[in-house]
Amino acid sequence: MTKHNPENERIKRQYFAYLKEAKRHSEPTVDAAAKAPSRFEEYTRHKEFEAFRLEQAAAFKRHLAERTGKRVGGPGRS
């Protein structure tokens, strides 16, 4: 299966440039912000952002809440 979606990559690159240039966020902040869409893409198996549905977001949120944290060992901390 594809490891990335070219259209999503373009959208993310534009968003990260916006955070850095318009919002004046630091590089570590932009890097941290990059984790969320990457995790969501992994969850949706790299479906196009254009195909986004509210149900996907709710299911992803439940998925994150059910995960066991690596550091703490409790739910939701990963």
Backbone as CSV, one residue per row, in Angstrom:
resi,resn,N_x,N_y,N_z,CA_x,CA_y,CA_z,C_x,C_y,C_z
1,MET,0.843,-1.191,0.000,0.000,0.000,0.000,0.883,1.247,0.000
2,THR,0.362,2.292,-0.558,1.077,3.555,-0.653,1.418,4.099,0.730
3,LYS,2.629,4.599,0.877,3.063,5.166,2.147,2.699,6.642,2.273
4,HIS,2.260,7.266,1.189,1.858,8.668,1.241,0.891,8.962,0.102
5,ASN,0.214,10.071,0.220,-0.711,10.526,-0.799,-0.185,11.867,-1.296
6,PRO,0.177,11.961,-2.564,0.800,13.195,-3.067,-0.034,14.463,-2.843
7,GLU,-1.341,14.390,-3.037,-2.184,15.577,-2.833,-2.199,15.984,-1.358
8,ASN,-2.263,15.011,-0.464,-2.216,15.316,0.969,-0.888,15.966,1.338
9,GLU,0.187,15.487,0.748,1.510,16.056,1.026,1.565,17.522,0.629
10,ARG,0.958,17.870,-0.508,0.926,19.271,-0.939,0.130,20.127,0.052
11,ILE,-1.000,19.608,0.490,-1.835,20.342,1.444,-1.083,20.545,2.755
12,LYS,-0.443,19.487,3.242,0.296,19.596,4.498,1.456,20.575,4.371
13,ARG,2.171,20.541,3.258,3.298,21.448,3.064,2.840,22.907,3.081
14,GLN,1.706,23.183,2.446,1.150,24.541,2.462,0.755,24.946,3.883
15,TYR,0.154,24.025,4.626,-0.264,24.323,5.991,0.937,24.593,6.887
16,PHE,1.989,23.797,6.745,3.176,23.996,7.578,3.871,25.309,7.233
17,ALA,3.877,25.680,5.960,4.440,26.974,5.561,3.607,28.108,6.160
18,TYR,2.295,27.949,6.175,1.412,28.942,6.790,1.735,29.096,8.278
19,LEU,1.884,27.973,8.979,2.202,28.042,10.411,3.522,28.760,10.647
20,LYS,4.499,28.457,9.797,5.838,29.036,9.987,5.889,30.507,9.594
21,GLU,5.325,30.839,8.452,5.450,32.201,7.923,4.374,33.152,8.448
22,ALA,3.115,32.774,8.328,2.032,33.681,8.717,1.830,33.708,10.230
23,LYS,1.881,32.552,10.845,1.657,32.477,12.287,2.951,32.622,13.091
24,ARG,4.083,32.587,12.386,5.405,32.769,12.991,5.721,31.751,14.091
25,HIS,5.279,30.506,13.871,5.596,29.436,14.810,7.027,28.969,14.587
26,SER,7.646,28.492,15.665,9.013,27.987,15.564,9.023,26.623,14.869
27,GLU,10.201,26.228,14.433,10.355,24.940,13.749,9.918,23.766,14.636
28,PRO,10.289,23.730,15.926,9.803,22.620,16.772,8.276,22.598,16.903
29,THR,7.645,23.752,16.911,6.192,23.814,16.998,5.556,23.270,15.724
30,VAL,6.123,23.631,14.586,5.620,23.131,13.305,5.822,21.618,13.228
31,ASP,6.971,21.140,13.696,7.228,19.696,13.704,6.207,18.964,14.567
32,ALA,5.888,19.536,15.713,4.891,18.926,16.596,3.513,18.916,15.930
33,ALA,3.189,19.999,15.236,1.906,20.081,14.544,1.825,19.081,13.393
34,ALA,2.948,18.670,12.857,2.978,17.721,11.744,2.609,16.312,12.183
35,LYS,2.720,16.025,13.452,2.431,14.668,13.926,0.949,14.323,13.804
36,ALA,0.074,15.257,14.107,-1.356,14.968,14.104,-1.876,14.534,12.734
37,PRO,-1.633,15.304,11.666,-2.144,14.845,10.371,-1.500,13.541,9.914
38,SER,-0.247,13.319,10.296,0.416,12.077,9.913,-0.238,10.879,10.594
39,ARG,-0.576,11.042,11.870,-1.249,9.962,12.589,-2.634,9.711,12.012
40,PHE,-3.340,10.784,11.648,-4.661,10.628,11.054,-4.567,9.930,9.704
41,GLU,-3.580,10.312,8.893,-3.391,9.662,7.594,-3.100,8.176,7.757
42,GLU,-2.269,7.846,8.716,-1.960,6.439,8.971,-3.238,5.682,9.336
43,TYR,-4.062,6.295,10.175,-5.317,5.680,10.600,-6.258,5.454,9.410
44,THR,-6.338,6.427,8.508,-7.246,6.327,7.356,-6.594,5.632,6.162
45,ARG,-5.391,5.116,6.357,-4.633,4.436,5.290,-4.402,5.349,4.098
46,HIS,-4.069,6.598,4.416,-3.650,7.603,3.438,-4.724,7.964,2.430
47,LYS,-5.986,7.949,2.876,-7.059,8.424,2.001,-6.899,9.928,1.807
48,GLU,-7.409,10.417,0.700,-7.301,11.847,0.410,-8.042,12.667,1.454
49,PHE,-7.454,13.802,1.826,-8.111,14.708,2.756,-9.447,15.190,2.183
50,GLU,-9.524,15.248,0.865,-10.741,15.681,0.200,-11.927,14.777,0.539
51,ALA,-11.640,13.504,0.845,-12.685,12.530,1.164,-13.028,12.529,2.653
52,PHE,-12.550,13.514,3.398,-12.763,13.577,4.844,-14.244,13.619,5.191
53,ARG,-14.587,12.831,6.225,-15.944,12.823,6.760,-15.876,12.964,8.275
54,LEU,-16.860,13.583,8.863,-16.917,13.801,10.305,-16.823,12.478,11.070
55,GLU,-17.406,11.436,10.532,-17.373,10.131,11.188,-15.940,9.620,11.340
56,GLN,-15.084,9.932,10.367,-13.676,9.534,10.455,-13.004,10.201,11.642
57,ALA,-13.280,11.465,11.843,-12.675,12.196,12.954,-13.127,11.620,14.283
58,ALA,-14.421,11.317,14.403,-14.946,10.749,15.647,-14.334,9.374,15.906
59,ALA,-14.219,8.562,14.868,-13.633,7.227,15.028,-12.150,7.332,15.384
60,PHE,-11.451,8.283,14.791,-10.035,8.477,15.098,-9.870,8.915,16.544
61,LYS,-10.736,9.771,17.008,-10.684,10.230,18.396,-10.901,9.056,19.350
62,ARG,-11.863,8.193,19.039,-12.077,6.989,19.864,-10.856,6.081,19.829
63,HIS,-10.275,5.949,18.649,-9.072,5.121,18.486,-7.942,5.631,19.377
64,LEU,-7.731,6.933,19.391,-6.678,7.502,20.232,-6.970,7.297,21.717
65,ALA,-8.226,7.424,22.113,-8.604,7.258,23.514,-8.405,5.819,23.988
66,GLU,-8.526,4.857,23.089,-8.399,3.443,23.448,-6.952,2.971,23.511
67,ARG,-6.057,3.703,22.897,-4.653,3.281,22.867,-4.025,3.384,24.248
68,THR,-3.119,2.501,24.530,-2.393,2.542,25.792,-1.134,3.355,25.603
69,GLY,-0.884,4.264,26.536,0.280,5.133,26.446,1.579,4.376,26.653
70,LYS,2.626,4.804,25.965,3.941,4.174,26.081,4.638,4.587,27.363
71,ARG,4.514,5.854,27.729,5.243,6.366,28.899,4.505,6.054,30.198
72,VAL,3.215,6.301,30.223,2.462,6.195,31.449,1.803,4.834,31.603
73,GLY,1.422,4.231,30.492,0.743,2.961,30.541,-0.756,3.103,30.682
74,GLY,-1.247,4.323,30.675,-2.683,4.558,30.779,-3.294,4.840,29.424
75,PRO,-4.617,4.833,29.355,-5.263,5.101,28.074,-5.072,6.540,27.619
76,GLY,-4.964,6.704,26.296,-4.934,8.035,25.714,-3.605,8.754,25.734
77,ARG,-2.563,8.201,26.299,-1.265,8.892,26.363,-0.273,8.176,25.461
78,SER,-0.348,8.449,24.171,0.643,7.849,23.283,1.203,8.847,22.333
